[in-house]
Amino acid sequence: MAGGKQSTRQKMINIMYLVLLAMLALNVSDTILNAFKNINDSLLTSKNNVSSSIDQLFAAFQNTKLKEEPARAQPIWENANKAKAYADELNNYIDKLKEEFKVAGKGIDPETGDLTERSNMDIAQGIMINQKKGDELQKKINETREKLIALLPAKDRVHVTFSLEAKNAEKAVNGKKNWADINFGEGTPLTAANTILTKIQSDVKNAEAEVVKRLFGDMDKALVNLDQFDAVAVAPSSYVIQGQPYTAQVFLTASDSKSNPEISVNSSPLSVKDGKATYTGSTGSVGVFKWSGTIRVKQTDGKVVEYRTPEQSYQVAKPSATVSPDKMNVIYAGIPNPFSVSAAGFPMESVKASIDGGTISGGSGKFTVNVSGAQVGKEVNINVSANSGGKTLNLGSQTFRVKALPTPKALVKGKSGGSVDLEWLENAGLLDTQLDDFVFDVKYKVIRFGATFINPRSDAVTIQNSGAGFNGQVKGALNSIKPGATVIFKDIVCEGPDGRQRVLDGITFSAK
């Protein structure tokens, strides 16, 4: 009827139960039936007492450990609630079987306080054997036992002593080996079958209590024996700018001298000595590199707990020297001027730049400066700052002169004058501009110009043109020129991206 180590009380109950069954084989008197009723009541009382004890365990754990150490206590709390749910499920199923007994047994007799048909030997057999509900109960008992045991750590499972188990007999009992036949088979009075169900419910509560006590008891076990202490000072940076505060954390660390933790960085194991490991980061390439350490410690209860360090970062920069021509700090008006800004000891992403008299955009060391043509001939300041420890530090400024863009030269089909074929001139369609030997790709817009045509033995004709493209008159004149004619483009006015207009030198072509 039960497996594992049993308490003295449990052994006595089992012996009484077997004696009563033996007596039943001879005669079912009211005395025997009353004895079953008394055992049933005793088991109910025991079951209720255990249930109250379990409720107190849950309340105490919830009000102390779950509040004080929620991260560690929550998994234990969840497993304990699973144990309660498994036990309640089986207990509720047995309650339904009892209700079937009660209905079939015509309710409760007020005089005996027991089932009216308590001596009936057919009801239990009909429900539990003929309807196969005894086999179903046996299966549920064993499944619940396995579920409860599975909630315990592996080392605790071998020490389980609760009697919740339903095994078939190895040797026949009155010719029966099947668990359901032995407990609910032929010759079993209804009150005896009901008492058996109450005993199983008591076993369920005892099993639940043992699992919950073991689970909650794990919270009181020592995790690590702390017997080694070190004073530690950690500074976020040893590089400090003038005016920037130097800060460091000073604290005490504790460790277990007998423990040999596993330490890794980014999943790569490190060599550990005296509980410590040293990480050496790669500096083969420039940039910001991040890493996080993982420490796995085996506790005194055999469980391995993993701890992770906050994410750390370090920046690798190229060795460099800055050379600046003092007389050539210039910004060109009207175009985006690229700038690189850095500050030793500060990550690139923390460095900011601003400008008076213009606009600046970008970040992470790369910025673009724009100033208008109205600033030509003036000076502007670029100010550099950086964020450190939540504070903004001013790292200084530099003055730049604003210069106008150089004046381009006029071109027709890539040429700035000279002797050309007559057909080449006839196919020309616009006046273009070009800047020679300038670091920026700057486009100028032609506003207007005049074109003078001098054919041999003819008077000069000048035509005004708006924009860069040749208008109809200019095109017509080009199609009418003769070999030896001269074409002069003059009074050329263009406008740069800075909004300033310039008058370009004229260009002359001779038609061949």
RAWOQUI-V322374 format. One record per run of one state. SS is the DSSP state (h for helix, s for strand, l for the rest). FROM is the first residue (numbers start at 1). TO is the last residue. Records with the same first field share a line. If there is no record, write none. Layout:
SS->FROM-TO / FROM-TO
This chain:
l->1-7 / 25-29 / 64-64 / 69-69 / 105-107 / 109-114 / 116-122 / 131-132 / 151-153 / 158-172 / 174-175 / 177-178 / 185-189 / 221-227 / 235-248 / 256-261 / 266-267 / 270-271 / 274-275 / 278-286 / 292-292 / 299-303 / 309-311 / 317-329 / 333-336 / 341-347 / 356-358 / 364-365 / 371-372 / 376-378 / 389-390 / 404-408 / 413-414 / 416-417 / 421-421 / 427-429 / 431-431 / 435-444 / 455-460 / 467-468 / 470-471 / 481-485 / 496-500 / 505-506 / 512-512
h->8-24 / 30-63 / 65-68 / 70-104 / 123-130 / 133-150 / 154-157 / 179-184 / 190-220 / 348-350 / 373-375 / 422-426 / 472-480
s->108-108 / 115-115 / 173-173 / 176-176 / 228-234 / 249-255 / 262-265 / 268-269 / 272-273 / 276-277 / 287-291 / 293-298 / 304-308 / 312-316 / 330-332 / 337-340 / 351-355 / 359-363 / 366-370 / 379-388 / 391-403 / 409-412 / 415-415 / 418-420 / 430-430 / 432-434 / 445-454 / 461-466 / 469-469 / 486-495 / 501-504 / 507-511
